[in-house]
């Protein structure tokens, strides 16, 4: 970069300022961002660096001096008593050490500086104004100085008290301005989107967009149906005695009955802060809500006052951002894959991009209806995320970056693997290939059969399965157990020792429990849970094969769709012959002993909402291990409904039927934890 301020640098600064202003409007006003947070942060950092080097570039309307965008005209404007400032961002440890060095320079101290750290919620910032203990007004952050009145909508959030609790050691302040973050739990968001899709409404891209859209509803009755939640993290004006530290302040807010994130921590020095950051980043995927970093604050309010603020952010706080979980990239092509049940799935081939520390080059597009709804085209610039931070998916196209040569995509009329006609069954979204000899389906079935929760055949990976099927060595499950070392000798990367190890792994896998055997068969709609239910009910393979649809549907936990699928599978002669060959090859199925008489035997549970200490799947496993049953719907046979955060309509059904509703703590007591 040149030492002198050139016209090119001036143009670059103006371009960055204009782009950031436009993205602010799309993010804060339209709730329709077109770039990932990481890209926005990069543009903001570039402009900040230019303005720091050449102060004459700074303009009164520079995005580096502003937060968000002006409020929407459809809401009444609400000025903030104290500005709701944004936070400076840190992206590595060096940034954090420099943050502390700046603090020490201003305070002229070498003494240890205590900090308070808390998860950086990926939600919508709001201010709540309580007067004489009653919620009087709520507003969005807006541009940091003036927000939008959303009082009627905020009143619908069940986690938020309409009246503050009076602590045992005093009264509530005459005026209390509380700052918080409104968000939606992941599981509640997924259920919310499922309901929207069922109602033929477009789903939201992520929980933050859903929360923002909910708060901007003119009809608060609509907002009341949205699963909004809130954590409070600070204050504006507080009349009376103000706590001396951030940690004491949060404790005080909790006494008032305001929700505070339970993961906030005090740290004695900056090294502890970094340790907590790494712990939080490691826990990120297991949390029931989205976070995109950690906020670090000087704990003592006296030091905060000494440090003061800049035009844009406080000097005593900083946000240490996690690696991005969304990114923009180019959609190069769309390939159609065939699954083990014959379902055709469109997969996007992307220009490789790092998403949350993982390089993503492929992402699911789900089905043709989803492609049409999102209007995704080949050649688009697209926003990509890892759903649940795990499975890559295309969120949406960046329409403003289209050049005109993008191409619409249509699913094929024939299977790309075998050429057979594909069919869309009534009531289903997916197209399917029903050719039993389809090579793509066979490969996927073999991979499923050999997977960890099925036969667990060590060494039988994806590439090896491709070779075995392509060369005609394996055409069905039993063929695996007929393989010999000589058959493997000509395969790629299959040395003599590797071949011997695979043969040994195949022999070792022949002894298998009944539930894993059922799961390994790959019956449509039969996952691990249903396989366990069937294994408990039937004394062996022969009895399961002989069961008709009515007998299957009579089993607790087996519905009509699963019953029809299981009966259809065992009613086909080729499947009966395949099972006979498996048993003839030496596969031995072990049966569970009689179920122990545990303390939850005979009790039926229904789980709803988000649990804090475990996932619902883990809770189900613990209940079943203790002899209980878990079902998906509330009936008169239900003994307990376990309610987590943001429970659904199952709570209302339980009350109608006088079924006991318990919280997670009570469940742990019943489990003997």
Buried (B, 14 or more C-beta within 10 A) or exposed (E): EEEEBEEEBBEBBEEBBEBBBBBBBBBBBEBBBBBBBBBBBEBBBBBBEBBEEBEEBBEEEBBBBBBBBBBBEEBEBBEBEEBBBBBBBBBEBEBBBEBBEEBEEBBEEEEEBBBBBBBBBBBBBBBBBBBEBEBEBBBBBBBBBBBBBBBBBBBBBEBBBEEBEEBEEEEBBEBBBBBBBBBBBBBBBBBBBEBBBEEEEEBBBBBBBBBBBBBBBEEBEEBBEBBBBBBBBBBBEBEEEEBEBBBBBBBBBBBBBBBBBEBBBBBEEBEBBBEBBEEBBEEBEEBBBBBBBBBBBBBBBEBBEBBEBEEBBBBBBBBBBBBBBBBBBBBEEBEBBBBBBBBBBBBBBBEEBEBBEEEBBEBBBBBBEBBEBBEBBBBBBBBBBBBEBEEBBBBBBBEEBEEEEBEEBEBEEEBBBBEBEBBBEEEEEBBBBBBEEBBBBBBBBBBBBBBEEBBBBBBBEEEBBBBBBEEEBBEBBBBBBEBEEEBBEEBEEBEEEBBEEBBEBBEEBBEBBBBBBBBBBBBBBBEBBBBBBBBBBBEEBEEBBEBEBEBBBEBEBBBEEBBBBBBEBBEEEEBBEBBEBBEEBEBEBEEEEEEEEBEBEEBBBBBBBBBEEBBBEEBBBBBBEBBBBBBEEBEEEBBBBBBBBBBBEBBEBBEEEEBEBBBBEBBBEBBEE
